[in-house]
């Protein structure tokens, strides 16, 4: 945009605005004064030119504010991706908070923090698109196993031992960790032995999955596995679980579990007790 007065002064608004940081009022004023002085105009005309330039700058920023606040750029369409377990009421509240906000100025960080307060949600990302769309991307934690607390309610945990949910019923789609555990709330982290059992549940290869009845925890140094044949597998302390599981799988490939009463891999090398 260029500005002309009655003396023919040609002043570029870009010359005035571009080098100046937003909100730097004194810098804008100084820049305007330098531009006006270069014109060689009289003091009276300089004042006129300065007022015209200031009015143009104010008009420019006013127009910008109007554009940012325009309902044309308000969020009207919200898409949600990746949700299976997350709290539906929380998702709906975030959607409500998004609608009506400008896609250019909405504070997505606050809304993402709200979403990630749900233990099921490991991470979230909100993207906005002109003119009026927002997309909520959810990355959920995966349930690995469950155990019963002293209160007789089920705790669903992931491979990190994080309690994802506390249920009144008994889940059937996850591996049971037998025994009675602590009354943890959703969002709390279970002890290392429960974390190890959950990781074990996720690591069981397909070839022996149908043989596994449940896992178990008996104190801080005892993780077990019970097979459908009644065979008890002792893993001992919750360390080096992957190698211990490999030893169990190799053993079961070679021997019929129906003839095995107990397999002890707590020391690394399998010790078999026959039926």
N, C-alpha and C positions, 0 to 999 in steps of 0.2 A: 504494500500500500504506500502511495506517495502523497504528500501534503503540499498544497500550493496556497500562497496568500496573494494579496493584491499586488505585491511587488514582484511576484513571479518566483518566490523562493520555492525550491524543490527539495523537500525533506523526506527521506525514506524512513518509514516506520521500522523497517527491519534494522536500519542503522542504529536506531534508538534502543530497540528491544533486545536484539540478538545477543549483544555482548553482556547483557545484564542478567544476573541471577534472579530468580523469582524472589519477590519481596524486598529487593534491595532498592528502596525508595530514593535514598540519597544518590546512588549511582545513576539511577534514571534521570534525576534532576540535573546532575552534572553533565551527563551525556547530552541532554537536551540543550543546555546552555552552550556547550561547545559547538553543536551543530548550528545553533542560531547565530553565534558570533561569527562563524565562518561565512555566513551569508552577506556580511557587510551592511546589514539593515540598520536603520536608526533605532535608538533605544525604545521608542514608542512601538515601532513595528516588531522589534524583537519580542516585546511583551506579548503582542498579539500572536506572533508565531509560536511562542512558548506555550501560550494557553491552548492554541489549536493542537499542538503536538501532545500536550498533556491530556486534552480531551480525547484524542485519538487512542492514546495508550489506555486510558480508563475504559473507553468503549471496547477496546480489544479484549481486555481482561474480563469485562462484564459479559461480553458475548461468550467468552470461554466458560465462565461460571454457569451461564444459562444452558450451554450445550451439555456440560457435565451433569447438570441437575435435570435435564430433560427426561420426561417419561419415555421418550423413544428408546433410551438406553437403560431402562429399568428391566431387571430380571423378571421374565414372565414364564419362561420354560426351563424346567430343571430336570435333568436326567441323572439317574443313579445307577452306577455300575459296580458289580462285584459283591453285592449283598446277599448273604444266605442266612447267617446266624445273628447279625447285629440287631440291636434294639430298634424295632420299627418306630416306636414313639420318638426316640432320639433323632432318627433320620428325618421324620416328618417335621420335628421342631426346627431342624437346620434348614429344611426346604422352606418353611414358613419365614424364617429369618432372611433367607436369600431373596425371596420374592419382593419386588418393589424397590430393592436396592439397585444403585447404578452399577452396571457391569464394569465401569471404569474405576470406581472408588470403593467398592464393597471390601470390607476387611475379612479376607478369606482365612487369615491365620487364626483369628479368634474362633471361627466356625470349625476349622480343622481340629483345633484343640478340644472343642466340645465333642466332636466325633470320637477322638482318640481317648476320651475318658471312658468309653465302653471297652471292657477287657477283650471283647471279641475282635475289636478293630486294632490291628497292629500299626497301620498307617493309613492316612487319607490324603487326598489331593482334590482341591476344587479349582476348576478352570472356568473362565468366563469368555464368552464369544459375542462379538457384536452381531446384531444389535441388542439381543435380549435373552441369551441362553447361558445357562450355567450347567456344568457337568461335575458330579460328585463321584470320584473314583475311590473305592474302598478296597483295602487289602486286609483280609481277615486272617486271624490266627486259626490254625487247624486243630480240632480236638483229637487227642491221641488215646486217652484212657480216662477211667473214672474210679473213684473210691467212695466209700460211705463214711460219713463223719459220725461222731458220738451222738449227734442229734438225729441219726438215721436218715439224713438227707444226702443225696449224691453230689459229689464235686467233680465236674468235668475239667480236665487239665490238658494243656498242650505239652509239647516236648521240652519246654523250658520249666515245666512245673507250675505255670501260671494258672490259677483257677479262673476259668472262663465263665462258668455258670454254677449256680447251686440249685438243684432240682429236687422236687418232692418225689418224683417217680424214679424208675430205674432205666437208664439208657440201654439200648440193646445194640446200637450200631458201633459202640466203642469197646475196647478191651477193659475188662474188670480187673482192678487191682484189689485182690481179696484182703480182708482185714478191716479193722476200724481205725480211721484216721482222725486228724484234728478237725474242729469245726471252723474251717477257713471260709472267709467271705470271698465273693467274686472280686478279682483284682489282686488277691493275695498270692504269695508264692509258697508252694509246698516244699517240704524238706528234700534234700538231695536224693534220698532213696526213692521218693515218688517221681522225681524228675527222671532218674535212671530207669525206672519201670516204664514210664511213658515213652522214653526214647527206645526202650526195648520193644515195646508194643508196635512202634512205627517201623522197626527194623526187621521184624519177623518176615522171612522170605515166604513167598507164595507156597513153596513146596511143603512147608510144615504148618501153614496157618490153620488148616483144618484139624491139626493134631493138638493145637493149643486151646486149653479150656479157659484158663485165666492166669494172671500174674499175681504175685503176693508180696507184701512187705511185712517183715517181722522185726521191727526195730531198725536202728540206724545202720546195721551191718548185715542185713539179710534181705536180699531180693530173690524171689523164687518164681518158678513157672510150673504150673500143673498141666499135664497133658490129659487128653480125653481117656487115655488108657489107665489113668491113675498114677502115672509116673511123675515123681517130684524131681524137678531140676533146681539145684541150689547154685545161685550165682554169687552168693556171699556179699561182700561189700560192693557198693555201687561205683566200681571203678573198672576200666578196661572191659566194659560190657560187650562191645562189638566183637572182640576176639573170643570172649567166652561163648557168645552166641554162635560164632562160626564153628567152634569146637563141638557144640551141641548138634548143629545141623549135620556136620560131617559124620558124627557118631550115629545119628538117626538114619543116615543113608545106608549105613553098614549093618545096623542091628534093628531087629524088630522091637519096637517100644513095648509091645505086649509082654515081652519077657524081661523088662527092666523095671525094677522097683524104684531106683533112685539114680540120678546122675549128678555128681558134684563137680562143678567146674570153678569153685571158689578159689582154688589154688592155681588155676590156669589149665593144668592137665586134667582131663576128665577121669573121674573115678566112678566106676559103675557098680551098682549093687543089683544083682539079679533077683528076680522074683522067686 
